[in-house]
Amino acid sequence: MSKVPYTKPTLTYSSHLGQLKERGLVIANEPKALHLLEVISYYRLSGYWYPMLIDKQKHNFKPGSSFETAFNIYKFDRELRFLILRELEKIEVAVRAKMIYILSHSRGAFWYLDSANFLNPVKHTETLSKIGLEYNRSDEEFIQAFSSKYSDLLPPSWMMLEVSSFGILSSLYSNLVPGRDKRAIANFFGLNDSILSSWLHSIVYLRNICAHHSRLWNREMRIQPVIPRSHNIAFLNQTNYIHPGTGSSIPLNNKTYFIISMIVYLMNTINPKHTIQDNSDHCSVNTQI
């Protein structure tokens, strides 16, 4: 299909509201709806009423679809992202701590600088470039103190990785040469090293979604974590679902549910007394369309 220029006009809040009503969306409180369009935006909210459309081309709504339902799902999604970000912080800190401890004891304080520890030298060089940027822009006191006292270009791993992003941690781990150390880090979390590499990559992606306030509810994950095949890694009773339209069996690993289940699995090791399920009650809402 050939591409065409985008020609849709810019609409006012009132015009958007009128358009939604014409297409069959029930709007019980118009002043509230106008205010929400102003402070949230039509386009952001549209992701939450999109499943209510009976005709995706003409944008006509199913009978009984309401603006209030879409806004309730939006609020649920916002609370869900807050909940997940709290847990991702704990996972990130735990992964960082375990990598630093095992690799520093085995390969020295500056293990992350040694290309012999990594599979892909080009990827390692790219990661080091990002680490250098993190170091130069850090205003942490311990980084400033190291820079003023020592001649090394970069600090030991227990300092440097504290100011490095989760993406850098994931890149370092995935590029590590396979061996005892890489397995030991993964085994702490009850996984093998290939599964942990995949999960960390997916969690970085999830963290970016949450940090940028993007829609998480009803999202198909572009970066899909590997499904464990080992019977020793039983974190889901079901890893496939039946597509309602085609009847085919489809892996669940492109769904939000799967990646949240991963988080619960990891938190069972990091903090067996976690309260993720209890906290999730605070962001529950009726999302039936």
C-alpha positions as CSV (number, residue, x, y, z in Angstrom):
1,M,0.0,0.0,0.0
2,S,1.4,3.4,-1.0
3,K,1.9,6.0,1.7
4,V,0.0,9.3,1.7
5,P,0.6,12.6,3.4
6,Y,-1.0,13.3,6.7
7,T,-3.8,15.8,6.2
8,K,-6.0,15.5,9.3
9,P,-6.7,19.0,10.8
10,T,-5.9,20.2,14.3
11,L,-9.1,20.2,16.4
12,T,-10.1,22.1,19.4
13,Y,-11.1,20.4,22.7
14,S,-14.8,21.1,21.9
15,S,-14.5,19.7,18.4
16,H,-12.8,16.5,19.7
17,L,-15.7,16.1,22.2
18,G,-18.3,16.6,19.5
19,Q,-16.6,14.1,17.3
20,L,-16.5,11.5,20.1
21,K,-20.2,12.0,20.7
22,E,-21.0,11.6,17.0
23,R,-19.1,8.3,16.9
24,G,-21.2,6.9,19.8
25,L,-19.1,7.5,22.9
26,V,-21.3,8.3,25.9
27,I,-20.1,11.4,27.8
28,A,-22.1,11.9,31.0
29,N,-20.1,14.9,32.3
30,E,-19.0,17.1,29.4
31,P,-17.2,19.8,31.5
32,K,-15.1,17.1,33.2
33,A,-14.4,15.5,29.8
34,L,-13.3,18.8,28.3
35,H,-11.0,19.4,31.3
36,L,-9.4,15.9,30.9
37,L,-8.9,16.5,27.2
38,E,-7.1,19.7,28.1
39,V,-4.8,18.3,30.8
40,I,-4.2,14.8,29.5
41,S,-4.8,15.2,25.7
42,Y,-7.0,13.5,23.2
43,Y,-4.3,11.3,21.7
44,R,-3.1,9.9,25.1
45,L,-6.7,9.0,26.2
46,S,-7.5,7.5,22.8
47,G,-5.4,4.5,23.6
48,Y,-7.8,3.6,26.4
49,W,-11.0,3.9,24.4
50,Y,-9.5,2.2,21.3
51,P,-10.7,-1.3,22.3
52,M,-14.2,0.1,22.6
53,L,-14.4,0.8,18.9
54,I,-16.6,-1.5,16.9
55,D,-15.2,-0.1,13.6
56,K,-11.5,0.7,13.8
57,Q,-11.5,2.4,10.4
58,K,-14.5,4.7,11.0
59,H,-13.8,5.0,14.7
60,N,-17.4,4.2,15.7
61,F,-17.9,2.9,19.2
62,K,-19.6,-0.2,20.6
63,P,-23.0,0.5,22.2
64,G,-22.6,1.6,25.9
65,S,-19.0,2.8,25.5
66,S,-18.3,5.7,27.8
67,F,-15.7,8.4,28.3
68,E,-15.8,7.6,32.0
69,T,-14.8,3.9,31.4
70,A,-11.8,5.1,29.3
71,F,-10.7,7.5,32.1
72,N,-11.1,4.8,34.7
73,I,-8.8,2.5,32.7
74,Y,-6.4,5.4,32.3
75,K,-6.3,5.8,36.1
76,F,-5.8,2.1,36.6
77,D,-2.9,2.1,34.1
78,R,-1.3,5.1,35.9
79,E,-1.4,3.3,39.3
80,L,-0.1,0.1,37.7
81,R,2.9,1.9,36.4
82,F,3.6,3.4,39.8
83,L,3.4,0.0,41.4
84,I,5.7,-1.6,38.8
85,L,8.3,1.2,39.0
86,R,8.6,0.6,42.8
87,E,9.4,-3.1,42.3
88,L,11.7,-2.5,39.3
89,E,13.9,-0.3,41.6
90,K,14.4,-3.2,43.9
91,I,15.2,-5.6,41.1
92,E,17.7,-3.1,39.6
93,V,19.4,-2.6,42.9
94,A,19.6,-6.4,43.5
95,V,21.0,-7.1,40.1
96,R,23.6,-4.4,40.4
97,A,24.7,-5.6,43.9
98,K,25.0,-9.2,42.8
99,M,27.0,-8.4,39.6
100,I,29.4,-6.1,41.5
101,Y,30.0,-8.6,44.3
102,I,30.6,-11.7,42.2
103,L,32.5,-10.1,39.4
104,S,34.7,-7.9,41.5
105,H,35.8,-10.8,43.7
106,S,36.4,-13.0,40.7
107,R,37.9,-10.5,38.2
108,G,38.9,-7.4,40.1
109,A,37.5,-4.0,40.8
110,F,37.8,-2.9,37.2
111,W,36.3,-6.0,35.6
112,Y,33.9,-4.0,33.4
113,L,36.8,-2.3,31.6
114,D,38.5,-5.5,30.5
115,S,37.4,-6.5,27.0
116,A,38.5,-10.1,27.7
117,N,35.5,-10.5,30.0
118,F,33.1,-9.8,27.2
119,L,31.9,-11.6,24.0
120,N,31.5,-8.7,21.6
121,P,34.2,-6.1,21.6
122,V,32.2,-3.6,19.6
123,K,29.3,-3.8,21.9
124,H,31.6,-3.6,24.9
125,T,33.2,-0.4,23.4
126,E,29.8,1.1,22.9
127,T,28.8,0.3,26.5
128,L,32.0,1.8,27.8
129,S,31.2,5.0,25.9
130,K,27.9,5.2,27.6
131,I,29.5,4.5,31.0
132,G,32.0,7.4,30.3
133,L,29.1,9.8,29.7
134,E,27.4,8.7,32.9
135,Y,30.7,9.3,34.8
136,N,31.3,12.7,33.3
137,R,27.8,14.0,34.1
138,S,27.5,12.5,37.5
139,D,27.3,15.0,40.4
140,E,27.5,12.3,43.1
141,E,30.0,13.3,45.9
142,F,31.8,10.0,45.8
143,I,32.3,10.3,42.0
144,Q,33.6,13.9,42.4
145,A,35.9,12.7,45.3
146,F,37.3,9.9,43.2
147,S,37.9,12.1,40.2
148,S,39.9,14.6,42.3
149,K,42.0,12.0,44.1
150,Y,42.8,9.2,41.7
151,S,44.5,9.1,38.3
152,D,42.3,6.3,36.9
153,L,40.0,7.3,34.0
154,L,37.1,5.5,35.6
155,P,36.3,4.3,39.2
156,P,36.0,0.7,40.4
157,S,32.8,-1.1,39.5
158,W,31.1,-0.6,42.9
159,M,31.3,3.1,42.3
160,M,30.8,3.3,38.6
161,L,27.8,1.0,38.4
162,E,26.0,3.0,41.1
163,V,25.6,5.8,38.7
164,S,25.1,3.7,35.6
165,S,21.6,3.0,34.1
166,F,19.8,-0.2,34.2
167,G,20.3,-0.4,30.5
168,I,24.0,-0.4,31.0
169,L,23.8,-3.2,33.6
170,S,21.7,-5.3,31.2
171,S,24.2,-4.7,28.3
172,L,27.2,-5.6,30.5
173,Y,25.5,-8.8,31.7
174,S,24.3,-10.0,28.4
175,N,27.8,-9.4,26.9
176,L,29.7,-11.3,29.6
177,V,31.6,-14.3,28.5
178,P,29.6,-17.4,29.6
179,G,31.0,-19.1,32.6
180,R,30.8,-19.7,36.3
181,D,30.4,-16.0,37.2
182,K,27.6,-15.3,34.8
183,R,25.8,-18.5,35.9
184,A,26.3,-17.6,39.6
185,I,24.6,-14.2,39.1
186,A,21.6,-15.8,37.2
187,N,21.4,-18.7,39.7
188,F,20.9,-16.3,42.6
189,F,17.6,-15.3,40.9
190,G,16.7,-18.9,40.1
191,L,17.4,-18.6,36.4
192,N,19.9,-19.6,33.8
193,D,22.1,-16.9,32.3
194,S,20.3,-16.8,28.9
195,I,16.9,-16.4,30.6
196,L,18.3,-13.7,32.9
197,S,19.8,-11.8,29.9
198,S,16.5,-11.8,28.1
199,W,14.5,-10.8,31.2
200,L,16.8,-7.9,32.0
201,H,16.5,-6.6,28.5
202,S,12.7,-6.8,28.7
203,I,12.7,-5.1,32.2
204,V,14.7,-2.2,30.8
205,Y,12.1,-1.8,28.1
206,L,9.3,-2.0,30.7
207,R,11.0,0.5,32.9
208,N,11.3,3.0,29.9
209,I,7.5,2.5,29.3
210,C,6.7,3.3,32.9
211,A,9.2,6.2,33.3
212,H,7.9,7.9,30.1
213,H,4.2,7.5,31.3
214,S,3.4,5.4,28.2
215,R,0.4,3.1,28.2
216,L,1.0,-0.2,29.7
217,W,-2.5,-1.6,29.9
218,N,-3.5,-3.7,26.9
219,R,0.0,-3.3,25.4
220,E,1.7,-5.8,23.1
221,M,5.4,-5.8,24.2
222,R,7.8,-5.1,21.4
223,I,10.6,-6.7,23.3
224,Q,9.4,-10.1,24.4
225,P,11.1,-12.1,27.2
226,V,12.1,-15.7,26.7
227,I,9.7,-18.2,28.2
228,P,11.5,-20.6,30.6
229,R,11.2,-24.2,29.5
230,S,12.7,-25.7,32.6
231,H,10.3,-27.3,35.1
232,N,12.4,-25.8,37.8
233,I,11.3,-22.3,36.8
234,A,7.5,-22.6,37.2
235,F,6.3,-19.0,37.6
236,L,3.2,-19.3,35.4
237,N,0.9,-22.3,35.1
238,Q,0.0,-21.2,31.6
239,T,2.4,-19.5,29.1
240,N,0.0,-19.5,26.1
241,Y,-3.5,-18.3,25.4
242,I,-6.1,-19.1,22.7
243,H,-6.7,-16.3,20.3
244,P,-10.5,-15.6,20.4
245,G,-10.6,-14.9,16.6
246,T,-8.4,-17.6,15.1
247,G,-8.4,-20.2,17.9
248,S,-4.7,-20.5,17.6
249,S,-2.4,-20.9,20.6
250,I,-0.2,-17.8,21.1
251,P,2.6,-17.3,23.6
252,L,1.8,-14.9,26.5
253,N,5.2,-13.3,26.6
254,N,4.1,-10.3,24.6
255,K,1.5,-9.4,27.2
256,T,1.8,-7.2,30.3
257,Y,0.6,-10.1,32.4
258,F,3.6,-12.2,31.6
259,I,6.2,-9.5,32.4
260,I,4.4,-8.7,35.7
261,S,4.6,-12.4,36.6
262,M,8.3,-12.2,35.9
263,I,8.6,-9.3,38.4
264,V,6.8,-11.3,41.0
265,Y,9.0,-14.3,40.4
266,L,12.2,-12.2,40.8
267,M,10.8,-10.5,43.9
268,N,10.2,-13.9,45.5
269,T,14.0,-14.1,45.7
270,I,14.8,-10.5,46.5
271,N,12.1,-10.1,49.1
272,P,10.1,-13.2,49.9
273,K,7.8,-11.1,52.0
274,H,7.0,-8.6,49.2
275,T,3.4,-7.2,49.1
276,I,3.0,-6.8,45.3
277,Q,-0.3,-8.6,45.1
278,D,-1.6,-6.7,48.2
279,N,-0.5,-3.4,46.7
280,S,-2.2,-4.2,43.4
281,D,-5.5,-4.0,45.1
282,H,-5.1,-0.2,45.3
283,C,-5.0,0.1,41.5
284,S,-7.9,-2.2,40.7
285,V,-10.7,-0.9,38.5
286,N,-13.5,-2.4,36.5
287,T,-12.0,-2.5,33.0
288,Q,-14.6,-4.5,31.2
289,I,-15.3,-3.2,27.7
